[in-house]
Every structure is written in C-alpha cells, then in structure tokens.
Amino acid sequence: MAQEIVVSGGSLLDLQGERPADLLIAEGCIADIGSPGAFFGRGIEVDASDALVMPGFVDIQVHFRTPGGEDSEDIASGAAGAALGGVTACLMMPNTVPTIDNPELVSEVLALGRDTPCDVYTSAAITVDRAGERLVDFPALYEAGVRVFTDDGTVVDSADLMKGALEASASFPDVVISQHAEHSEMVEDGVINQGAVAERLGLKGRPSEAEVVIVERDIALARQTGGRYHVLHMSTAAASDLVRDAKAEGLRVTAEVTPQHLILTEEDVERLGTSGKMNPPLRTMIDVEGLRTALLDGTIDAVATDHAPHSPQSKSVGLPEAPPGMLGVETMASIVWDEFVARGLMTPQRFVNLLSVAPASIAGITAHGGPFTIGEAANIAVFDPGERWVIEPERLQSKSLNTPWPQKEVQGRVRHTICNGALVVHDATLV
C-alpha cells in the first residue's frame, strides 16, 4: 500500500474560501482535513508553508502530438510539463495524424496516458478526418469516453454540419461542441493578425471578423438546437461581446481564452518571431483589453493554453512557412497569477475557478476541480504565490522551445503537485 501523504502548513483555497488546514492523503483520496499539525508523523511530509493548496489545474486545450508528431511532443513529455505546472488533468485536441475520430484511436491515446503524472483525456473530431464533409459517430465516441468534440485547427464551415453536431450534443447532457472560430475563406493563406504589423511585414493577415462571423453563426445554431457550444481560444473583443449576450439570454455557451491572448498583441510577433505565430493570431490592444474585461466579469469561463509545441527545426523558418502554435501548459498558472492576481486585478478564488473548477466542468472531468472534501480524489496543486522565477525555454519539460515567454520573470510557482493521491512533483521537481 502506498505511503500516506501529509500536506502541511498551507492554506486551502477553493471556491468555499481560504483557510489554514492540513490534508491527509491515503489510497488516492483526501482521507482527512485537520488543523495545522494534526497529522504530524503520519506519512510523507509535503511542505506547504507560505503556500496555497488548490485543486489541481485543468487545461482543456493541449496538443501532445500523439499520434504523428512525437518529434515535437508526446503524451509523456506533455504530461510531465503539465504536472510541473500544477495541471492534474488535461484534454488533448484531435488534430493528430491520423485524426482522433474513432473509438479505437481514443482507446489507444487514453492507454498511453494512464501512467503519466497527470490525467490525460482526449477530445474527438466533429467531422471524419476533420475534413468537414460528414459527422463522426457521436454515440460510439461517447461510449469510448469522449465528452468534447472539436475540429480544432480548422473550423466547421458548414452550418448544416455544425447544426447536426449541436443537435447530437443536445442528446448527451455532458457533451460539448468546441469550435476553432475562424472562417476558412476569410483566413486562407493568412499569417498573422490583419493589421498594422502584417502590413509592415508585407504579410497576408487573418481578420478578426473571421472569428466574429463564426461565433455569431454558432450561437444562433446553439439557440436553435439547444446544444452546448464552447469557443476555443477566443481572441477578439467583439466575439466576447457576443458570448456575453448569449449568456445573458441563457444559452448553453461557454468560452476560454489563452494567457497569450490576454497579454500579448500583434506587436509582439516582431519580437518573438515564429514563436509569436499562432491561430487565431495575437490581436490588438483593443482586443486584449476586451478579453481582460470579459475574463474579469465572468463572460469568459476558463483559461486554457492551446499548448502547441513545434520542433525547433520546424519553427526555424520564415513566418509564412512556420507552423502556428505556442507552448503553455507548464507556465499557465504562473503567467496568470503574475499578470492578474499579484497585481490585484483578480481574486485568488477567481483564479481557482478559471484554471481548475470551470474547465473541469466544461469538459466533464469530474474527478478534478472540486472543493476539498474527505473521500474525494486527491488532485492538488501547492502554489507558492511569492516565489519569483525566470522562464527559460531550454529548462521547460517540453521537447520544443516555442514559448512566448522567453526569459520572462514571473511571480508565483507550483511547488508540489499531487495527482490521484500520488506525489508527482516535489519541490518543483518531477518525482
């Protein structure tokens, strides 16, 4: 039997509030909650002094490149980076080679994630091979454990197919249809945001209207069908206004935003080079300000990273040729804490909701994101809100280097991570 773990000296922080308490963890679960020092000598001591003990973070948009892109990342390296970032559960996107669009491949991917230091779930495509021609077998994929469907990397352009997908989600109360909202024809051959920087560099842009058109159409379809709709990596202020209105109407609509879209703009692309290229692209300061407002007023439900590793070789080309994507799963918590909580713009409880509770709820990941309760699975991030550190690309766990935060000093760092009752990160080091 695994040795018991005692998390001592910290403050528990969940949606019920913050309070000093120690945890006793046994057989994968929270066995007891007591006053400081109550479990002294009972098991492996995990020091949480001056730290916040939170539900483990949940990242509902990662690309671990399995199958087909393991030179850039694989499930083992991706999950290791996730654990170092306090992420105890993550959701893979299906734009792999081949596409995750059938129960057999779902089973293979889930099997590879069983022995990793965070729980790995996977979404499945909305259309077969993400080709936008016919819908996948929703009942069979649901039976295989899929709860999130998306053609991420491409948009479902066909309104008829999107309507059919949303109708299918209405048949399963815990299924959500997630959309990469960029109208294909409007962004064809586009490299970065359509704006001043694209003009200066002589590049074709990806207009913000391409996102707005799709979000507006899909919300109308969600209204018509009663289906659940989720906007992936929302990048524009105008789209956030549409989501706000949909929520006020009572529609089943949610949205996520990446840390990079909350902080960086198209101007940063010139500094970052190909590491600053992603889809949807970094936008303008007006969009950043609109997204931050939506994050803080509850319009945006979750932060997710769109963790998209690419090998140094594939990124060592010009902007037009480079694949889009940025790293994020290992640095998400520190970036958001530093930018919002440490500066007094966000409460610690809102931080927990955005990074843990809400994303787990959206994706139907029931064993994560809950309050500290005796008998529940022990999925925990111990976060030091005062530690300062520098993000060095070469020291991140990913096989790739394309972080948008090279050499950035941030405040706040994960000290320990416990996944399913196992200590997987101890003193910021993989166990």
C-alpha positions in Angstrom: 0.0 0.0 0.0 1.3 3.4 -0.9 2.5 5.6 2.0 0.2 8.3 3.2 1.0 11.9 2.4 0.6 14.9 4.7 0.3 18.3 3.1 1.1 20.7 6.0 1.5 24.3 6.8 -0.5 25.8 3.9 -3.8 27.4 3.3 -6.5 25.5 1.5 -8.0 27.6 -1.3 -11.1 26.5 -3.2 -14.5 28.1 -4.1 -15.5 27.7 -0.5 -12.8 30.1 0.6 -9.3 30.2 2.1 -8.5 28.6 5.5 -5.4 27.2 7.2 -5.6 23.4 7.3 -3.5 20.3 6.7 -4.5 17.4 4.5 -4.0 13.7 5.0 -4.0 11.7 1.7 -4.3 8.0 1.6 -5.3 5.4 -1.1 -5.6 8.2 -3.7 -8.1 10.3 -1.8 -8.3 13.0 0.8 -8.6 10.9 3.9 -8.9 13.7 6.4 -8.7 17.5 6.8 -7.4 18.9 10.1 -5.9 21.8 11.9 -2.3 22.7 11.3 -0.1 19.9 12.7 -2.9 17.5 13.2 -1.3 14.7 11.1 2.4 15.2 12.1 4.3 12.0 11.5 1.6 10.2 9.7 3.3 10.0 6.3 5.4 11.7 3.7 5.6 15.4 4.6 4.8 17.8 1.8 5.7 21.4 3.0 3.1 23.9 2.0 4.3 26.7 4.3 3.5 30.1 2.9 1.7 28.4 0.0 -1.8 28.0 -1.3 -3.2 24.4 -1.6 -5.5 24.5 -4.5 -7.5 21.9 -6.6 -5.2 20.8 -9.4 -5.4 22.9 -12.5 -7.2 21.6 -15.6 -6.0 22.5 -19.1 -8.8 21.8 -21.6 -6.8 22.5 -24.8 -3.4 20.9 -25.3 -1.7 19.3 -28.3 0.5 16.4 -27.2 1.1 15.5 -30.8 0.3 11.8 -30.4 -0.1 10.2 -32.9 2.0 11.5 -35.7 4.0 14.4 -34.2 6.0 12.9 -31.5 9.2 14.7 -32.5 7.7 17.9 -31.2 5.9 16.5 -28.1 4.4 13.2 -27.0 2.0 12.3 -24.2 4.8 11.5 -21.7 6.7 14.8 -22.2 3.5 16.8 -22.4 2.1 15.3 -19.2 5.3 15.9 -17.4 5.3 19.6 -18.3 1.6 19.7 -17.2 2.4 18.2 -13.8 5.3 20.7 -13.3 2.7 23.5 -13.9 0.3 22.1 -11.3 -2.0 20.6 -14.0 -3.5 17.4 -12.8 -5.8 16.9 -15.9 -5.6 18.0 -19.5 -7.6 17.5 -22.6 -5.9 16.6 -25.9 -7.1 18.0 -29.2 -7.7 15.6 -32.1 -5.8 17.3 -34.9 -3.2 14.5 -35.0 -2.0 12.2 -37.8 -4.2 10.3 -38.1 -7.1 12.3 -36.7 -8.6 11.1 -33.4 -12.1 10.4 -34.8 -12.8 6.8 -33.9 -13.2 4.8 -30.7 -10.1 2.6 -31.4 -7.8 5.6 -31.6 -9.4 7.1 -28.5 -8.6 4.0 -26.6 -5.0 3.9 -27.8 -4.4 7.5 -26.7 -6.0 7.1 -23.3 -3.9 4.0 -22.7 -0.7 6.0 -23.3 -1.9 8.5 -20.7 -2.5 6.0 -17.9 1.0 6.0 -16.4 1.7 9.8 -16.7 2.0 12.3 -13.9 -1.3 14.0 -14.9 -4.6 12.6 -16.1 -4.8 12.7 -19.9 -8.1 12.9 -21.6 -8.9 13.4 -25.3 -11.4 15.1 -27.4 -12.5 13.7 -30.8 -13.2 15.4 -34.1 -16.6 16.7 -35.1 -16.2 15.6 -38.7 -14.4 12.5 -40.1 -10.7 13.2 -40.5 -11.6 16.9 -39.8 -12.5 17.1 -43.5 -15.7 19.0 -42.9 -17.7 16.5 -45.0 -19.6 14.2 -42.6 -20.1 13.9 -38.9 -18.3 11.3 -36.7 -20.2 8.5 -34.9 -21.1 10.5 -31.8 -22.7 7.6 -29.8 -19.7 5.3 -30.4 -17.2 8.0 -29.4 -19.3 8.9 -26.4 -19.3 5.3 -25.3 -15.5 5.4 -25.6 -15.4 8.2 -23.1 -15.3 11.3 -25.3 -17.2 14.4 -24.0 -15.7 17.2 -26.1 -15.9 17.3 -29.9 -13.9 19.7 -32.0 -12.2 20.0 -35.4 -9.6 22.3 -33.7 -7.0 23.5 -36.1 -9.8 24.0 -38.6 -13.3 25.4 -38.4 -16.5 23.5 -39.2 -17.5 25.9 -42.0 -20.7 24.1 -42.9 -23.7 25.4 -40.9 -25.6 22.2 -41.6 -22.8 20.0 -40.1 -22.4 22.3 -37.1 -26.2 22.2 -36.6 -26.0 18.4 -36.7 -23.2 18.4 -34.2 -25.0 20.6 -31.8 -28.2 18.5 -32.1 -26.1 15.5 -31.2 -24.7 17.3 -28.2 -28.3 18.0 -27.1 -28.8 14.2 -26.9 -26.0 13.9 -24.4 -26.2 16.4 -21.5 -22.5 16.3 -20.7 -21.2 16.7 -24.3 -19.9 20.0 -25.6 -19.1 21.1 -29.2 -16.0 23.2 -29.3 -15.2 25.4 -32.2 -12.0 26.9 -33.6 -13.8 30.0 -34.8 -12.1 31.3 -37.9 -14.0 31.4 -41.2 -11.8 29.3 -43.6 -12.1 31.5 -46.7 -11.5 34.7 -44.7 -8.2 33.5 -43.2 -6.9 31.5 -46.2 -3.1 32.0 -46.5 -3.2 34.5 -43.6 -0.1 34.5 -41.4 -0.7 36.9 -38.5 -3.4 39.3 -37.5 -4.7 41.6 -40.3 -3.5 44.9 -39.2 -0.5 47.3 -39.0 2.2 44.7 -38.3 1.1 42.5 -41.2 1.1 45.5 -43.5 4.6 46.5 -42.3 5.9 43.0 -42.8 4.2 42.5 -46.1 2.2 39.5 -44.9 -1.4 38.5 -45.6 -3.5 38.9 -42.4 -6.2 36.9 -40.6 -9.0 39.3 -39.9 -10.7 39.5 -36.6 -14.1 39.4 -38.4 -13.4 35.8 -39.3 -13.8 34.9 -35.7 -16.8 37.1 -35.1 -18.7 35.7 -38.1 -18.3 32.1 -36.9 -19.1 32.8 -33.2 -22.3 34.7 -34.2 -23.4 31.9 -36.5 -22.7 29.2 -34.0 -24.5 31.0 -31.2 -27.6 31.2 -33.4 -27.3 27.4 -34.1 -27.0 26.8 -30.3 -30.1 28.8 -29.8 -31.9 26.8 -32.4 -30.8 23.3 -31.3 -30.4 23.7 -27.5 -26.9 22.3 -27.9 -23.8 23.1 -25.8 -21.3 25.3 -27.6 -17.8 26.3 -26.5 -15.5 28.9 -28.1 -11.9 27.7 -28.2 -9.1 30.3 -27.6 -11.3 33.3 -28.2 -9.1 36.2 -29.5 -11.3 39.2 -30.1 -13.3 41.7 -28.0 -16.2 41.6 -30.5 -16.6 37.8 -30.0 -16.5 38.2 -26.3 -19.4 40.7 -26.6 -21.4 38.0 -28.5 -20.7 35.4 -25.8 -21.7 37.9 -23.1 -25.1 38.5 -24.8 -25.6 34.7 -25.3 -25.1 34.0 -21.6 -27.5 36.8 -20.7 -30.0 35.1 -22.9 -29.5 31.8 -21.0 -27.9 29.9 -23.9 -25.6 27.0 -23.2 -22.5 28.9 -24.4 -19.0 29.0 -22.8 -15.7 30.3 -23.8 -12.0 30.1 -23.0 -9.0 32.3 -23.5 -5.3 31.7 -23.6 -2.8 33.6 -21.4 -1.1 34.9 -24.6 -4.3 36.4 -25.9 -4.7 38.2 -22.6 -1.3 39.8 -22.6 0.4 39.9 -26.0 -0.5 41.7 -29.2 0.4 41.6 -32.8 3.3 44.0 -32.0 4.9 41.1 -30.0 5.2 39.0 -33.2 8.2 41.0 -34.4 10.0 40.4 -31.1 9.1 36.7 -30.8 9.4 35.7 -34.4 7.8 32.4 -35.3 7.2 31.7 -31.6 4.7 34.6 -31.8 2.7 32.9 -34.6 -0.5 31.1 -33.6 -4.0 30.6 -34.9 -6.1 32.5 -34.0 -3.4 35.2 -34.1 -2.3 37.6 -31.4 -4.6 40.6 -32.0 -4.6 44.3 -31.0 -4.5 46.1 -27.6 -8.2 46.8 -28.0 -8.9 43.0 -28.2 -6.6 42.4 -25.2 -8.5 44.9 -23.2 -11.8 43.5 -24.2 -10.8 39.9 -23.4 -9.5 41.0 -20.0 -12.8 42.7 -19.2 -14.6 39.5 -20.3 -12.3 37.4 -18.1 -12.9 39.5 -15.0 -16.7 40.0 -15.5 -17.4 36.3 -15.9 -18.1 36.2 -19.6 -15.0 34.0 -20.2 -15.3 30.8 -18.2 -11.8 29.3 -18.4 -8.2 29.8 -19.2 -6.7 27.2 -21.4 -3.3 27.2 -23.1 -3.7 25.8 -26.6 -0.3 24.2 -25.8 1.1 23.7 -29.3 4.7 22.5 -29.4 6.7 22.5 -32.7 10.2 21.3 -33.1 12.9 23.9 -33.3 13.6 22.9 -36.9 10.0 23.5 -38.0 10.0 26.9 -36.3 13.4 27.9 -37.8 11.9 29.2 -41.0 10.1 32.4 -42.1 6.8 33.5 -40.6 4.7 32.4 -43.6 6.1 28.9 -43.6 6.3 28.3 -39.8 3.5 26.2 -38.2 1.3 28.1 -35.8 1.5 27.5 -32.0 3.0 28.3 -28.7 3.9 26.3 -25.5 1.9 27.0 -22.4 0.9 24.1 -20.1 3.9 24.4 -17.8 3.7 28.1 -17.4 -0.1 28.9 -17.4 -0.6 29.2 -13.7 2.5 31.4 -13.1 1.7 33.7 -16.0 -2.0 34.3 -15.0 -1.1 34.7 -11.3 1.7 37.2 -12.1 -0.4 39.2 -14.5 -3.7 39.3 -12.6 -3.6 38.1 -9.0 -0.3 39.5 -7.9 -1.3 42.9 -9.4 -4.6 42.9 -7.5 -6.8 42.6 -10.6 -8.2 39.1 -9.8 -9.1 37.3 -6.5 -7.3 34.1 -5.7 -10.8 32.4 -5.8 -11.5 33.6 -9.3 -8.0 32.2 -10.3 -9.0 28.8 -9.0 -12.3 28.9 -10.8 -10.7 29.9 -14.1 -7.9 27.4 -14.0 -9.5 24.5 -12.3 -13.2 24.4 -11.4 -14.7 25.8 -14.6 -12.5 24.0 -17.2 -13.2 20.7 -15.4 -16.9 21.3 -15.5 -16.9 22.3 -19.2 -15.0 19.1 -20.2 -16.9 16.8 -17.9 -13.7 15.9 -16.0 -15.5 15.0 -12.7 -12.6 13.9 -10.5 -10.8 17.3 -10.8 -11.6 20.8 -9.8 -13.9 20.1 -6.9 -13.7 21.5 -3.3 -11.5 19.9 -0.7 -13.8 17.1 0.6 -13.0 14.0 2.6 -13.3 10.9 0.3 -12.7 12.8 -3.0 -9.8 12.1 -5.3 -6.6 14.0 -4.2 -5.7 16.1 -7.2 -3.9 19.1 -5.8 -1.5 21.9 -6.7 0.6 23.5 -4.0 1.3 27.0 -5.3 3.8 29.5 -3.8 2.4 32.9 -4.6 5.6 34.8 -3.7 8.3 32.8 -5.5 9.8 34.6 -8.4 11.4 32.7 -11.3 12.5 33.2 -14.9 11.0 31.2 -17.7 13.9 29.6 -19.6 12.8 27.7 -22.8 15.6 25.2 -22.5 14.6 24.2 -19.0 10.9 23.6 -19.7 9.9 20.0 -19.9 8.6 20.1 -23.5 10.5 18.7 -26.4 10.1 22.1 -28.1 11.2 25.6 -27.3 8.5 27.8 -28.8 7.3 29.6 -25.6 6.0 33.1 -25.9 7.6 33.9 -22.6 11.4 33.5 -23.1 13.3 35.0 -20.1 10.2 36.5 -18.6 10.4 36.8 -14.8 7.1 35.9 -13.1 5.8 35.8 -9.6 4.1 32.6 -8.4 5.2 29.0 -8.9 3.9 25.5 -8.4 5.9 23.8 -5.6 4.2 20.4 -5.4 1.6 18.5 -7.5 -0.4 15.5 -6.3 -2.3 13.5 -8.9 -4.7 10.8 -7.8 -3.1 10.7 -4.4 0.4 10.3 -5.8 3.2 13.0 -5.2 4.3 13.6 -8.8 6.1 16.9 -8.4 8.0 17.6 -5.2 9.8 21.0 -4.7 9.3 21.9 -8.4 10.9 18.7 -9.5 9.4 15.6 -11.1 9.3 12.6 -8.8 
